[in-house]
Amino acid sequence: PIPENLEDLLNDQQLASLKRIEDFGWKLYFVRRPAFEKPLAVLHSASGDQIGVLEEDGRVNMQADVKLRAPRK
């Protein structure tokens, strides 16, 4: 899920990048919050065929190894 308190989970560079890439149709897909690790913001393209991870420096990592669950029916 996408938490309502993104400002508490993402840093300023990530938040700024998120706003910029939304202009290109990318959306925040979910924020994974593993125990004892930093939150992982996962994005998806407008077409839904690409995913990326929003790195701490604001870059979008398209090569990240993110495991996704099968969608619920």
All heavy atoms as a GROMACS GRO file, in nm:
protein
  588
    1PRO      N    1   0.082  -0.121   0.000
    1PRO     CA    2   0.000   0.000   0.000
    1PRO      C    3   0.086   0.127   0.000
    1PRO      O    4   0.202   0.123   0.036
    1PRO     CB    5  -0.081  -0.012   0.128
    1PRO     CG    6  -0.003  -0.103   0.217
    1PRO     CD    7   0.074  -0.193   0.125
    2ILE      N    8   0.023   0.235  -0.034
    2ILE     CA    9   0.091   0.364  -0.033
    2ILE      C   10   0.049   0.436   0.095
    2ILE      O   11  -0.067   0.471   0.113
    2ILE     CB   12   0.053   0.448  -0.156
    2ILE    CG1   13   0.095   0.373  -0.283
    2ILE    CG2   14   0.118   0.586  -0.148
    2ILE    CD1   15   0.046   0.435  -0.409
    3PRO      N   16   0.146   0.456   0.184
    3PRO     CA   17   0.113   0.521   0.312
    3PRO      C   18   0.083   0.669   0.293
    3PRO      O   19   0.131   0.733   0.199
    3PRO     CB   20   0.239   0.500   0.396
    3PRO     CG   21   0.348   0.477   0.298
    3PRO     CD   22   0.285   0.417   0.176
    4GLU      N   23   0.005   0.722   0.384
    4GLU     CA   24  -0.030   0.864   0.378
    4GLU      C   25   0.084   0.954   0.424
    4GLU      O   26   0.086   1.072   0.393
    4GLU     CB   27  -0.155   0.890   0.462
    4GLU     CG   28  -0.278   0.826   0.403
    4GLU     CD   29  -0.403   0.861   0.481
    4GLU    OE1   30  -0.407   0.966   0.547
    4GLU    OE2   31  -0.497   0.780   0.475
    5ASN      N   32   0.179   0.899   0.498
    5ASN     CA   33   0.288   0.979   0.554
    5ASN      C   34   0.417   0.964   0.472
    5ASN      O   35   0.525   0.944   0.526
    5ASN     CB   36   0.314   0.939   0.699
    5ASN     CG   37   0.358   0.794   0.714
    5ASN    OD1   38   0.329   0.711   0.629
    5ASN    ND2   39   0.429   0.765   0.822
    6LEU      N   40   0.408   0.980   0.341
    6LEU     CA   41   0.526   0.966   0.255
    6LEU      C   42   0.640   1.058   0.299
    6LEU      O   43   0.757   1.022   0.288
    6LEU     CB   44   0.491   0.997   0.110
    6LEU     CG   45   0.432   0.885   0.029
    6LEU    CD1   46   0.402   0.932  -0.113
    6LEU    CD2   47   0.522   0.764   0.028
    7GLU      N   48   0.605   1.176   0.346
    7GLU     CA   49   0.707   1.273   0.388
    7GLU      C   50   0.792   1.219   0.503
    7GLU      O   51   0.907   1.261   0.521
    7GLU     CB   52   0.644   1.406   0.429
    7GLU     CG   53   0.574   1.478   0.316
    7GLU     CD   54   0.433   1.422   0.290
    7GLU    OE1   55   0.376   1.353   0.377
    7GLU    OE2   56   0.382   1.446   0.179
    8ASP      N   57   0.738   1.127   0.580
    8ASP     CA   58   0.813   1.067   0.690
    8ASP      C   59   0.898   0.949   0.644
    8ASP      O   60   0.992   0.910   0.713
    8ASP     CB   61   0.716   1.017   0.799
    8ASP     CG   62   0.639   1.129   0.865
    8ASP    OD1   63   0.687   1.245   0.864
    8ASP    OD2   64   0.529   1.102   0.916
    9LEU      N   65   0.867   0.892   0.529
    9LEU     CA   66   0.935   0.772   0.483
    9LEU      C   67   1.039   0.800   0.374
    9LEU      O   68   1.140   0.730   0.366
    9LEU     CB   69   0.833   0.672   0.429
    9LEU     CG   70   0.728   0.624   0.529
    9LEU    CD1   71   0.624   0.539   0.460
    9LEU    CD2   72   0.796   0.547   0.641
   10LEU      N   73   1.012   0.900   0.289
   10LEU     CA   74   1.103   0.932   0.179
   10LEU      C   75   1.177   1.061   0.209
   10LEU      O   76   1.123   1.151   0.273
   10LEU     CB   77   1.026   0.945   0.048
   10LEU     CG   78   0.940   0.824   0.006
   10LEU    CD1   79   0.870   0.854  -0.125
   10LEU    CD2   80   1.024   0.698  -0.004
   11ASN      N   81   1.299   1.071   0.158
   11ASN     CA   82   1.375   1.194   0.180
   11ASN      C   83   1.338   1.300   0.076
   11ASN      O   84   1.259   1.274  -0.017
   11ASN     CB   85   1.526   1.165   0.183
   11ASN     CG   86   1.581   1.118   0.050
   11ASN    OD1   87   1.537   1.162  -0.056
   11ASN    ND2   88   1.678   1.029   0.055
   12ASP      N   89   1.394   1.420   0.090
   12ASP     CA   90   1.359   1.532   0.000
   12ASP      C   91   1.392   1.502  -0.145
   12ASP      O   92   1.316   1.538  -0.235
   12ASP     CB   93   1.431   1.660   0.044
   12ASP     CG   94   1.377   1.714   0.176
   12ASP    OD1   95   1.264   1.677   0.214
   12ASP    OD2   96   1.449   1.792   0.241
   13GLN      N   97   1.505   1.436  -0.171
   13GLN     CA   98   1.543   1.403  -0.309
   13GLN      C   99   1.444   1.304  -0.371
   13GLN      O  100   1.406   1.319  -0.487
   13GLN     CB  101   1.684   1.344  -0.313
   13GLN     CG  102   1.791   1.447  -0.282
   13GLN     CD  103   1.927   1.382  -0.268
   13GLN    OE1  104   1.945   1.288  -0.192
   13GLN    NE2  105   2.023   1.436  -0.342
   14GLN      N  106   1.402   1.206  -0.294
   14GLN     CA  107   1.305   1.109  -0.344
   14GLN      C  108   1.171   1.175  -0.372
   14GLN      O  109   1.108   1.148  -0.475
   14GLN     CB  110   1.288   0.995  -0.244
   14GLN     CG  111   1.408   0.904  -0.235
   14GLN     CD  112   1.396   0.806  -0.120
   14GLN    OE1  113   1.363   0.845  -0.008
   14GLN    NE2  114   1.424   0.680  -0.147
   15LEU      N  115   1.127   1.260  -0.281
   15LEU     CA  116   0.998   1.328  -0.300
   15LEU      C  117   1.000   1.418  -0.422
   15LEU      O  118   0.904   1.421  -0.500
   15LEU     CB  119   0.961   1.407  -0.175
   15LEU     CG  120   0.926   1.324  -0.051
   15LEU    CD1  121   0.919   1.412   0.073
   15LEU    CD2  122   0.797   1.247  -0.073
   16ALA      N  123   1.111   1.490  -0.443
   16ALA     CA  124   1.124   1.578  -0.560
   16ALA      C  125   1.124   1.496  -0.689
   16ALA      O  126   1.058   1.532  -0.787
   16ALA     CB  127   1.250   1.663  -0.549
   17SER      N  128   1.196   1.386  -0.690
   17SER     CA  129   1.201   1.299  -0.809
   17SER      C  130   1.065   1.239  -0.838
   17SER      O  131   1.024   1.229  -0.954
   17SER     CB  132   1.303   1.187  -0.790
   17SER     OG  133   1.433   1.236  -0.796
   18LEU      N  134   0.995   1.200  -0.734
   18LEU     CA  135   0.862   1.143  -0.751
   18LEU      C  136   0.770   1.242  -0.820
   18LEU      O  137   0.698   1.207  -0.914
   18LEU     CB  138   0.806   1.100  -0.616
   18LEU     CG  139   0.668   1.035  -0.617
   18LEU    CD1  140   0.665   0.911  -0.704
   18LEU    CD2  141   0.624   1.003  -0.475
   19LYS      N  142   0.775   1.366  -0.779
   19LYS     CA  143   0.691   1.469  -0.842
   19LYS      C  144   0.729   1.486  -0.990
   19LYS      O  145   0.642   1.502  -1.075
   19LYS     CB  146   0.705   1.601  -0.769
   19LYS     CG  147   0.638   1.602  -0.633
   19LYS     CD  148   0.645   1.740  -0.571
   19LYS     CE  149   0.605   1.746  -0.428
   19LYS     NZ  150   0.485   1.682  -0.388
   20ARG      N  151   0.859   1.485  -1.021
   20ARG     CA  152   0.904   1.502  -1.159
   20ARG      C  153   0.862   1.385  -1.248
   20ARG      O  154   0.814   1.405  -1.359
   20ARG     CB  155   1.056   1.519  -1.166
   20ARG     CG  156   1.104   1.657  -1.128
   20ARG     CD  157   1.249   1.680  -1.166
   20ARG     NE  158   1.340   1.579  -1.114
   20ARG     CZ  159   1.398   1.582  -0.994
   20ARG    NH1  160   1.375   1.683  -0.913
   20ARG    NH2  161   1.480   1.488  -0.956
   21ILE      N  162   0.880   1.263  -1.200
   21ILE     CA  163   0.851   1.149  -1.287
   21ILE      C  164   0.701   1.124  -1.303
   21ILE      O  165   0.659   1.064  -1.400
   21ILE     CB  166   0.923   1.020  -1.241
   21ILE    CG1  167   0.879   0.979  -1.103
   21ILE    CG2  168   1.073   1.036  -1.248
   21ILE    CD1  169   0.936   0.847  -1.058
   22GLU      N  170   0.622   1.176  -1.211
   22GLU     CA  171   0.477   1.166  -1.227
   22GLU      C  172   0.432   1.243  -1.351
   22GLU      O  173   0.332   1.206  -1.414
   22GLU     CB  174   0.404   1.216  -1.103
   22GLU     CG  175   0.412   1.117  -0.988
   22GLU     CD  176   0.349   1.167  -0.860
   22GLU    OE1  177   0.335   1.290  -0.841
   22GLU    OE2  178   0.313   1.081  -0.779
   23ASP      N  179   0.507   1.347  -1.391
   23ASP     CA  180   0.476   1.421  -1.513
   23ASP      C  181   0.492   1.335  -1.637
   23ASP      O  182   0.438   1.366  -1.743
   23ASP     CB  183   0.565   1.545  -1.526
   23ASP     CG  184   0.532   1.651  -1.421
   23ASP    OD1  185   0.419   1.649  -1.367
   23ASP    OD2  186   0.620   1.735  -1.394
   24PHE      N  187   0.569   1.227  -1.626
   24PHE     CA  188   0.591   1.135  -1.737
   24PHE      C  189   0.503   1.010  -1.728
   24PHE      O  190   0.522   0.913  -1.799
   24PHE     CB  191   0.738   1.094  -1.744
   24PHE     CG  192   0.829   1.210  -1.774
   24PHE    CD1  193   0.895   1.276  -1.673
   24PHE    CD2  194   0.846   1.254  -1.905
   24PHE    CE1  195   0.978   1.384  -1.700
   24PHE    CE2  196   0.928   1.360  -1.933
   24PHE     CZ  197   0.994   1.426  -1.831
   25GLY      N  198   0.406   1.013  -1.637
   25GLY     CA  199   0.311   0.904  -1.626
   25GLY      C  200   0.347   0.796  -1.526
   25GLY      O  201   0.271   0.702  -1.506
   26TRP      N  202   0.463   0.808  -1.463
   26TRP     CA  203   0.503   0.709  -1.363
   26TRP      C  204   0.424   0.734  -1.234
   26TRP      O  205   0.394   0.848  -1.200
   26TRP     CB  206   0.652   0.717  -1.336
   26TRP     CG  207   0.733   0.654  -1.444
   26TRP    CD1  208   0.760   0.709  -1.566
   26TRP    CD2  209   0.794   0.526  -1.442
   26TRP    NE1  210   0.836   0.622  -1.639
   26TRP    CE2  211   0.859   0.509  -1.566
   26TRP    CE3  212   0.802   0.425  -1.348
   26TRP    CZ2  213   0.929   0.394  -1.598
   26TRP    CZ3  214   0.873   0.310  -1.379
   26TRP    CH2  215   0.934   0.295  -1.502
   27LYS      N  216   0.394   0.627  -1.163
   27LYS     CA  217   0.319   0.636  -1.038
   27LYS      C  218   0.388   0.554  -0.930
   27LYS      O  219   0.455   0.455  -0.959
   27LYS     CB  220   0.178   0.580  -1.056
   27LYS     CG  221   0.095   0.649  -1.160
   27LYS     CD  222   0.034   0.772  -1.106
   27LYS     CE  223  -0.058   0.832  -1.211
   27LYS     NZ  224  -0.072   0.970  -1.202
   28LEU      N  225   0.366   0.595  -0.807
   28LEU     CA  226   0.413   0.517  -0.694
   28LEU      C  227   0.324   0.394  -0.685
   28LEU      O  228   0.202   0.404  -0.679
   28LEU     CB  229   0.404   0.600  -0.566
   28LEU     CG  230   0.459   0.538  -0.440
   28LEU    CD1  231   0.607   0.504  -0.454
   28LEU    CD2  232   0.437   0.631  -0.323
   29TYR      N  233   0.385   0.276  -0.688
   29TYR     CA  234   0.313   0.149  -0.687
   29TYR      C  235   0.288   0.104  -0.543
   29TYR      O  236   0.177   0.072  -0.505
   29TYR     CB  237   0.396   0.048  -0.762
   29TYR     CG  238   0.328  -0.080  -0.803
   29TYR    CD1  239   0.192  -0.089  -0.821
   29TYR    CD2  240   0.404  -0.192  -0.828
   29TYR    CE1  241   0.132  -0.206  -0.860
   29TYR    CE2  242   0.346  -0.310  -0.868
   29TYR     CZ  243   0.211  -0.316  -0.885
   29TYR     OH  244   0.152  -0.434  -0.924
   30PHE      N  245   0.395   0.105  -0.463
   30PHE     CA  246   0.385   0.074  -0.321
   30PHE      C  247   0.514   0.112  -0.252
   30PHE      O  248   0.614   0.141  -0.317
   30PHE     CB  249   0.353  -0.075  -0.295
   30PHE     CG  250   0.455  -0.172  -0.348
   30PHE    CD1  251   0.566  -0.206  -0.273
   30PHE    CD2  252   0.439  -0.228  -0.473
   30PHE    CE1  253   0.660  -0.296  -0.322
   30PHE    CE2  254   0.532  -0.319  -0.523
   30PHE     CZ  255   0.643  -0.352  -0.447
   31VAL      N  256   0.510   0.116  -0.120
   31VAL     CA  257   0.630   0.139  -0.039
   31VAL      C  258   0.646   0.018   0.050
   31VAL      O  259   0.560  -0.012   0.132
   31VAL     CB  260   0.620   0.268   0.045
   31VAL    CG1  261   0.745   0.285   0.132
   31VAL    CG2  262   0.600   0.389  -0.043
   32ARG      N  263   0.755  -0.052   0.028
   32ARG     CA  264   0.786  -0.169   0.111
   32ARG      C  265   0.864  -0.119   0.231
   32ARG      O  266   0.958  -0.042   0.217
   32ARG     CB  267   0.867  -0.268   0.028
   32ARG     CG  268   0.882  -0.402   0.094
   32ARG     CD  269   0.939  -0.504  -0.003
   32ARG     NE  270   0.832  -0.549  -0.093
   32ARG     CZ  271   0.855  -0.618  -0.204
   32ARG    NH1  272   0.978  -0.648  -0.240
   32ARG    NH2  273   0.754  -0.656  -0.279
   33ARG      N  274   0.825  -0.163   0.349
   33ARG     CA  275   0.891  -0.118   0.472
   33ARG      C  276   0.944  -0.237   0.551
   33ARG      O  277   0.885  -0.278   0.650
   33ARG     CB  278   0.792  -0.037   0.555
   33ARG     CG  279   0.755   0.093   0.487
   33ARG     CD  280   0.651   0.167   0.560
   33ARG     NE  281   0.520   0.110   0.522
   33ARG     CZ  282   0.406   0.147   0.572
   33ARG    NH1  283   0.401   0.239   0.663
   33ARG    NH2  284   0.294   0.092   0.532
   34PRO      N  285   1.057  -0.293   0.505
   34PRO     CA  286   1.113  -0.409   0.578
   34PRO      C  287   1.165  -0.368   0.716
   34PRO      O  288   1.212  -0.255   0.735
   34PRO     CB  289   1.227  -0.456   0.488
   34PRO     CG  290   1.256  -0.345   0.395
   34PRO     CD  291   1.135  -0.255   0.391
   35ALA      N  292   1.158  -0.459   0.809
   35ALA     CA  293   1.206  -0.432   0.945
   35ALA      C  294   1.355  -0.402   0.942
   35ALA      O  295   1.432  -0.469   0.874
   35ALA     CB  296   1.177  -0.552   1.034
   36PHE      N  297   1.395  -0.300   1.014
   36PHE     CA  298   1.535  -0.261   1.033
   36PHE      C  299   1.604  -0.216   0.904
   36PHE      O  300   1.725  -0.214   0.896
   36PHE     CB  301   1.616  -0.373   1.100
   36PHE     CG  302   1.552  -0.424   1.225
   36PHE    CD1  303   1.494  -0.550   1.228
   36PHE    CD2  304   1.545  -0.345   1.339
   36PHE    CE1  305   1.433  -0.597   1.344
   36PHE    CE2  306   1.484  -0.391   1.455
   36PHE     CZ  307   1.428  -0.518   1.458
   37GLU      N  308   1.528  -0.183   0.801
   37GLU     CA  309   1.583  -0.134   0.675
   37GLU      C  310   1.507  -0.008   0.634
   37GLU      O  311   1.398   0.018   0.682
   37GLU     CB  312   1.571  -0.240   0.566
   37GLU     CG  313   1.655  -0.363   0.590
   37GLU     CD  314   1.641  -0.462   0.477
   37GLU    OE1  315   1.623  -0.420   0.361
   37GLU    OE2  316   1.646  -0.583   0.506
   38LYS      N  317   1.566   0.066   0.542
   38LYS     CA  318   1.501   0.187   0.492
   38LYS      C  319   1.385   0.148   0.400
   38LYS      O  320   1.390   0.044   0.335
   38LYS     CB  321   1.601   0.273   0.416
   38LYS     CG  322   1.707   0.326   0.510
   38LYS     CD  323   1.798   0.423   0.441
   38LYS     CE  324   1.904   0.464   0.542
   38LYS     NZ  325   1.948   0.595   0.531
   39PRO      N  326   1.282   0.231   0.393
   39PRO     CA  327   1.169   0.202   0.304
   39PRO      C  328   1.214   0.195   0.159
   39PRO      O  329   1.307   0.262   0.117
   39PRO     CB  330   1.075   0.321   0.325
   39PRO     CG  331   1.114   0.379   0.456
   39PRO     CD  332   1.261   0.352   0.471
   40LEU      N  333   1.145   0.113   0.082
   40LEU     CA  334   1.174   0.093  -0.060
   40LEU      C  335   1.053   0.138  -0.140
   40LEU      O  336   0.946   0.076  -0.131
   40LEU     CB  337   1.204  -0.055  -0.085
   40LEU     CG  338   1.240  -0.094  -0.226
   40LEU    CD1  339   1.380  -0.042  -0.260
   40LEU    CD2  340   1.234  -0.244  -0.240
   41ALA      N  341   1.068   0.248  -0.214
   41ALA     CA  342   0.959   0.301  -0.294
   41ALA      C  343   0.966   0.239  -0.434
   41ALA      O  344   1.066   0.252  -0.504
   41ALA     CB  345   0.969   0.453  -0.304
   42VAL      N  346   0.860   0.170  -0.472
   42VAL     CA  347   0.854   0.103  -0.602
   42VAL      C  348   0.756   0.177  -0.690
   42VAL      O  349   0.644   0.210  -0.648
   42VAL     CB  350   0.814  -0.045  -0.585
   42VAL    CG1  351   0.804  -0.114  -0.720
   42VAL    CG2  352   0.914  -0.117  -0.495
   43LEU      N  353   0.798   0.204  -0.814
   43LEU     CA  354   0.721   0.281  -0.911
   43LEU      C  355   0.682   0.193  -1.028
   43LEU      O  356   0.747   0.091  -1.053
   43LEU     CB  357   0.805   0.396  -0.964
   43LEU     CG  358   0.880   0.480  -0.862
   43LEU    CD1  359   0.992   0.556  -0.929
   43LEU    CD2  360   0.785   0.573  -0.793
   44HIS      N  361   0.578   0.233  -1.101
   44HIS     CA  362   0.546   0.165  -1.226
   44HIS      C  363   0.515   0.267  -1.333
   44HIS      O  364   0.469   0.378  -1.306
   44HIS     CB  365   0.432   0.063  -1.209
   44HIS     CG  366   0.299   0.123  -1.178
   44HIS    ND1  367   0.208   0.155  -1.274
   44HIS    CD2  368   0.242   0.156  -1.060
   44HIS    CE1  369   0.099   0.204  -1.218
   44HIS    NE2  370   0.118   0.207  -1.087
   45SER      N  371   0.544   0.228  -1.457
   45SER     CA  372   0.524   0.317  -1.571
   45SER      C  373   0.375   0.332  -1.601
   45SER      O  374   0.292   0.254  -1.554
   45SER     CB  375   0.596   0.261  -1.694
   45SER     OG  376   0.540   0.137  -1.731
   46ALA      N  377   0.344   0.431  -1.683
   46ALA     CA  378   0.205   0.456  -1.720
   46ALA      C  379   0.144   0.335  -1.790
   46ALA      O  380   0.028   0.302  -1.769
   46ALA     CB  381   0.197   0.579  -1.810
   47SER      N  382   0.224   0.265  -1.868
   47SER     CA  383   0.174   0.148  -1.939
   47SER      C  384   0.167   0.026  -1.848
   47SER      O  385   0.105  -0.074  -1.883
   47SER     CB  386   0.263   0.118  -2.059
   47SER     OG  387   0.396   0.093  -2.017
   48GLY      N  388   0.233   0.033  -1.732
   48GLY     CA  389   0.231  -0.076  -1.637
   48GLY      C  390   0.327  -0.190  -1.668
   48GLY      O  391   0.329  -0.290  -1.598
   49ASP      N  392   0.409  -0.174  -1.772
   49ASP     CA  393   0.499  -0.283  -1.810
   49ASP      C  394   0.640  -0.268  -1.756
   49ASP      O  395   0.723  -0.356  -1.777
   49ASP     CB  396   0.502  -0.299  -1.962
   49ASP     CG  397   0.554  -0.175  -2.032
   49ASP    OD1  398   0.560  -0.068  -1.969
   49ASP    OD2  399   0.588  -0.185  -2.152
   50GLN      N  400   0.668  -0.160  -1.686
   50GLN     CA  401   0.801  -0.139  -1.628
   50GLN      C  402   0.787  -0.100  -1.483
   50GLN      O  403   0.693  -0.028  -1.445
   50GLN     CB  404   0.876  -0.028  -1.700
   50GLN     CG  405   0.913  -0.060  -1.842
   50GLN     CD  406   0.987   0.056  -1.904
   50GLN    OE1  407   0.942   0.170  -1.896
   50GLN    NE2  408   1.100   0.028  -1.965
   51ILE      N  409   0.881  -0.147  -1.401
   51ILE     CA  410   0.887  -0.102  -1.262
   51ILE      C  411   1.027  -0.051  -1.234
   51ILE      O  412   1.122  -0.085  -1.304
   51ILE     CB  413   0.847  -0.212  -1.162
   51ILE    CG1  414   0.946  -0.328  -1.166
   51ILE    CG2  415   0.706  -0.259  -1.183
   51ILE    CD1  416   0.930  -0.422  -1.048
   52GLY      N  417   1.037   0.030  -1.133
   52GLY     CA  418   1.166   0.084  -1.091
   52GLY      C  419   1.161   0.113  -0.942
   52GLY      O  420   1.054   0.120  -0.882
   53VAL      N  421   1.279   0.129  -0.886
   53VAL     CA  422   1.292   0.161  -0.743
   53VAL      C  423   1.347   0.302  -0.733
   53VAL      O  424   1.442   0.339  -0.802
   53VAL     CB  425   1.386   0.060  -0.673
   53VAL    CG1  426   1.419   0.106  -0.533
   53VAL    CG2  427   1.323  -0.077  -0.670
   54LEU      N  428   1.288   0.381  -0.648
   54LEU     CA  429   1.332   0.518  -0.625
   54LEU      C  430   1.446   0.514  -0.523
   54LEU      O  431   1.423   0.487  -0.405
   54LEU     CB  432   1.215   0.602  -0.574
   54LEU     CG  433   1.233   0.752  -0.568
   54LEU    CD1  434   1.273   0.810  -0.703
   54LEU    CD2  435   1.105   0.816  -0.520
   55GLU      N  436   1.567   0.536  -0.571
   55GLU     CA  437   1.686   0.530  -0.485
   55GLU      C  438   1.692   0.651  -0.392
   55GLU      O  439   1.622   0.751  -0.413
   55GLU     CB  440   1.813   0.523  -0.571
   55GLU     CG  441   1.821   0.402  -0.661
   55GLU     CD  442   1.846   0.273  -0.587
   55GLU    OE1  443   1.875   0.275  -0.466
   55GLU    OE2  444   1.837   0.166  -0.651
   56GLU      N  445   1.776   0.645  -0.291
   56GLU     CA  446   1.787   0.753  -0.192
   56GLU      C  447   1.831   0.884  -0.253
   56GLU      O  448   1.796   0.991  -0.204
   56GLU     CB  449   1.882   0.713  -0.079
   56GLU     CG  450   1.820   0.615   0.017
   56GLU     CD  451   1.901   0.602   0.144
   56GLU    OE1  452   1.942   0.704   0.201
   56GLU    OE2  453   1.922   0.486   0.185
   57ASP      N  454   1.909   0.880  -0.362
   57ASP     CA  455   1.955   1.003  -0.426
   57ASP      C  456   1.856   1.056  -0.529
   57ASP      O  457   1.884   1.152  -0.598
   57ASP     CB  458   2.093   0.983  -0.488
   57ASP     CG  459   2.095   0.880  -0.600
   57ASP    OD1  460   1.989   0.823  -0.633
   57ASP    OD2  461   2.204   0.856  -0.655
   58GLY      N  462   1.739   0.991  -0.540
   58GLY     CA  463   1.635   1.038  -0.630
   58GLY      C  464   1.636   0.970  -0.766
   58GLY      O  465   1.545   0.991  -0.846
   59ARG      N  466   1.738   0.890  -0.796
   59ARG     CA  467   1.742   0.820  -0.924
   59ARG      C  468   1.639   0.706  -0.925
   59ARG      O  469   1.606   0.652  -0.821
   59ARG     CB  470   1.880   0.757  -0.950
   59ARG     CG  471   1.989   0.857  -0.974
   59ARG     CD  472   2.125   0.790  -0.995
   59ARG     NE  473   2.162   0.712  -0.877
   59ARG     CZ  474   2.177   0.578  -0.877
   59ARG    NH1  475   2.164   0.508  -0.987
   59ARG    NH2  476   2.210   0.515  -0.766
   60VAL      N  477   1.593   0.673  -1.045
   60VAL     CA  478   1.504   0.558  -1.060
   60VAL      C  479   1.589   0.442  -1.111
   60VAL      O  480   1.649   0.449  -1.217
   60VAL     CB  481   1.389   0.587  -1.159
   60VAL    CG1  482   1.302   0.464  -1.177
   60VAL    CG2  483   1.306   0.704  -1.109
   61ASN      N  484   1.594   0.337  -1.033
   61ASN     CA  485   1.672   0.218  -1.067
   61ASN      C  486   1.581   0.119  -1.138
   61ASN      O  487   1.495   0.058  -1.074
   61ASN     CB  488   1.733   0.158  -0.941
   61ASN     CG  489   1.816   0.036  -0.968
   61ASN    OD1  490   1.822  -0.015  -1.080
   61ASN    ND2  491   1.884  -0.011  -0.866
   62MET      N  492   1.600   0.104  -1.268
   62MET     CA  493   1.518   0.013  -1.347
   62MET      C  494   1.570  -0.131  -1.342
   62MET      O  495   1.506  -0.221  -1.390
   62MET     CB  496   1.515   0.060  -1.493
   62MET     CG  497   1.464   0.202  -1.508
   62MET     SD  498   1.292   0.218  -1.469
   62MET     CE  499   1.224   0.133  -1.607
   63GLN      N  500   1.688  -0.150  -1.284
   63GLN     CA  501   1.750  -0.282  -1.277
   63GLN      C  502   1.739  -0.345  -1.138
   63GLN      O  503   1.801  -0.447  -1.112
   63GLN     CB  504   1.897  -0.272  -1.316
   63GLN     CG  505   1.923  -0.208  -1.450
   63GLN     CD  506   1.859  -0.285  -1.564
   63GLN    OE1  507   1.863  -0.407  -1.567
   63GLN    NE2  508   1.798  -0.214  -1.656
   64ALA      N  509   1.663  -0.285  -1.052
   64ALA     CA  510   1.652  -0.335  -0.914
   64ALA      C  511   1.586  -0.472  -0.912
   64ALA      O  512   1.500  -0.503  -0.993
   64ALA     CB  513   1.571  -0.237  -0.829
   65ASP      N  514   1.631  -0.552  -0.818
   65ASP     CA  515   1.577  -0.687  -0.802
   65ASP      C  516   1.461  -0.683  -0.703
   65ASP      O  517   1.480  -0.700  -0.582
   65ASP     CB  518   1.687  -0.781  -0.754
   65ASP     CG  519   1.642  -0.925  -0.748
   65ASP    OD1  520   1.548  -0.960  -0.821
   65ASP    OD2  521   1.701  -1.002  -0.670
   66VAL      N  522   1.342  -0.658  -0.753
   66VAL     CA  523   1.222  -0.646  -0.670
   66VAL      C  524   1.132  -0.766  -0.699
   66VAL      O  525   1.096  -0.792  -0.814
   66VAL     CB  526   1.145  -0.515  -0.698
   66VAL    CG1  527   1.019  -0.508  -0.617
   66VAL    CG2  528   1.234  -0.396  -0.671
   67LYS      N  529   1.099  -0.837  -0.596
   67LYS     CA  530   1.009  -0.952  -0.609
   67LYS      C  531   0.865  -0.903  -0.588
   67LYS      O  532   0.835  -0.841  -0.487
   67LYS     CB  533   1.041  -1.059  -0.505
   67LYS     CG  534   1.184  -1.105  -0.508
   67LYS     CD  535   1.209  -1.200  -0.622
   67LYS     CE  536   1.346  -1.263  -0.608
   67LYS     NZ  537   1.435  -1.235  -0.715
   68LEU      N  538   0.779  -0.933  -0.684
   68LEU     CA  539   0.639  -0.894  -0.674
   68LEU      C  540   0.554  -1.018  -0.656
   68LEU      O  541   0.580  -1.123  -0.714
   68LEU     CB  542   0.594  -0.822  -0.800
   68LEU     CG  543   0.668  -0.692  -0.834
   68LEU    CD1  544   0.614  -0.636  -0.966
   68LEU    CD2  545   0.655  -0.590  -0.725
   69ARG      N  546   0.451  -1.004  -0.576
   69ARG     CA  547   0.355  -1.114  -0.558
   69ARG      C  548   0.260  -1.114  -0.678
   69ARG      O  549   0.238  -1.012  -0.742
   69ARG     CB  550   0.273  -1.092  -0.432
   69ARG     CG  551   0.353  -1.100  -0.308
   69ARG     CD  552   0.260  -1.085  -0.189
   69ARG     NE  553   0.337  -1.028  -0.080
   69ARG     CZ  554   0.293  -0.941   0.006
   69ARG    NH1  555   0.169  -0.897  -0.001
   69ARG    NH2  556   0.370  -0.895   0.103
   70ALA      N  557   0.200  -1.228  -0.700
   70ALA     CA  558   0.098  -1.236  -0.805
   70ALA      C  559  -0.021  -1.153  -0.761
   70ALA      O  560  -0.056  -1.151  -0.644
   70ALA     CB  561   0.058  -1.381  -0.826
   71PRO      N  562  -0.085  -1.083  -0.855
   71PRO     CA  563  -0.202  -1.002  -0.818
   71PRO      C  564  -0.315  -1.089  -0.764
   71PRO      O  565  -0.335  -1.202  -0.809
   71PRO     CB  566  -0.243  -0.934  -0.949
   71PRO     CG  567  -0.162  -0.994  -1.056
   71PRO     CD  568  -0.055  -1.078  -0.996
   72ARG      N  569  -0.387  -1.034  -0.668
   72ARG     CA  570  -0.503  -1.105  -0.613
   72ARG      C  571  -0.618  -1.102  -0.710
   72ARG      O  572  -0.639  -1.005  -0.780
   72ARG     CB  573  -0.546  -1.040  -0.481
   72ARG     CG  574  -0.444  -1.056  -0.374
   72ARG     CD  575  -0.494  -0.994  -0.247
   72ARG     NE  576  -0.392  -1.008  -0.144
   72ARG     CZ  577  -0.390  -0.940  -0.033
   72ARG    NH1  578  -0.486  -0.854  -0.009
   72ARG    NH2  579  -0.296  -0.957   0.055
   73LYS      N  580  -0.694  -1.209  -0.711
   73LYS     CA  581  -0.809  -1.217  -0.802
   73LYS      C  582  -0.937  -1.188  -0.729
   73LYS      O  583  -0.949  -1.197  -0.614
   73LYS     CB  584  -0.816  -1.355  -0.864
   73LYS     CG  585  -0.698  -1.378  -0.955
   73LYS     CD  586  -0.709  -1.512  -1.023
   73LYS     CE  587  -0.589  -1.529  -1.114
   73LYS     NZ  588  -0.591  -1.649  -1.188
   0.00000   0.00000   0.00000
